[in-house]
């Protein structure tokens, strides 16, 4: 048995052991933040490639409409409950997750865990100005981290191999990709075997927050589960996407007895 085959099997076994609730077929992790960080720290120690998806209702609804996107969600090694709507849905159908695991917070917790271990990090996505500002802030906040690569997300499909080669050469422990939801998960899924990185995670607009371009929702908004509303106030053009949230809630209430069986 080859080393790569052994690695794939051990990764699959580890992922299968994670307790999950299936929301319309999307396997949502039931691990809390602390356990999630411990699980991914172990994946890094073992060099086991993992795609981490930070799921929200918009992504679940997109997966229901697009079989290819659903396959990406189902094949990811770890899908964490990022959106409050996903946490609510799991609780509503009687199979709750431990807590919400926001992608932005998970990124920060992984940085904290990696400080003492000198983990290597590669940042990919956003505009050149935003990604550079985000990189500077991360270096200042976590000086023990090795930032081995920074590249903006404005590259074309024809440049994929060049980007992959640069990432592989840098050999990071963690790859954070901040592109559009329609792009970042499919891109990671397409190339995760070539990349072979222990933690490959789509972080959406986290680079905008890290750079200071956008502000994180105040604690009150987070506590009231209105982080989505605060972001809408900053980016009103997102209102069409936000209309999916009530549709998701109504669908879950209508399908309550079969949400976890579909």
Secondary structure, 3 states (H helix, E strand, C coil): CCHHHHHHHHHHHHHHCCCEEEECCEEEECCCHHHHHHHHHHHHHHCCCCEEEEECHHHHHHHHHCHHHHHHHHHCCEEEECCHHHHHHHHHCCCCCCCCCCHHHHHHHHHHHHHCCCCEEEEEECCHHHHHHHHHHHHHHCCCCEEEEEECCCCCHHHHHHHHHHHHHHCCCEEEEECCHHHHHHHHHHHHHHHCCCEEEECCCHHHHHHCCCCCCCHHHHHCCCHHHHHHHHCHHHHHHHHHHHHHHHHHHHCCCCCCCC
